[in-house]
């Protein structure tokens, strides 16, 4: 599986990233606990890039 999301370095893009991650986790039928951990990790990484890069 290959998925790609291109987003702007803007705070409002965080919602798009969250929706993207949710759709990927749903598509892969991941356990809710694992999906939440992955979504949080992605949110933290993207937030750090947006605010500090």
N, C-alpha and C positions, 0 to 999 in steps of 0.2 A: 504494500500500500504506500502510495506517495501522495501527500497533500501539501499544498503550499499556501501561505497567506502572506501577502505583502501589505504592510501598513505604514502609515506616516508616523513620524516621531512626535506624536501629539497625544495628550492625555485622553481625549475622547475616543481614541482608537482601542483603549483597553476593553471596551464593551465588545468590539468586533473580535478581539483575541479570545475573550471568554466564550463567545458564541461559537467560534471556530473550534476551540478545544472541546466544548460540550458535544458538538456534532461528531468530532473524531472519536471521542470516548463512546458515544452512542453507537456509532458505526461499528466499532470494535467490540461492542457489547461488554465493556469493562465493568467489573465490580464497582459499585458506587463508591466504596471507600478508596479504592485505587484511583478512580476517576477524579475524585475530589482532591487527592494529593497531587496528581498530575496537573490539574487545573490551577491549584495554588502555586505550584512551582513555576509554571509558565507565567502566571500573573506577576510573581515576584521578579522573574528575569526581565520581562517586558517593562515592568515599572522601573526597574533599575536602569535599563537602557534609555527609556524616555526621559527620566529625570536627571540622570548623571552622565550620559554619554554625549 
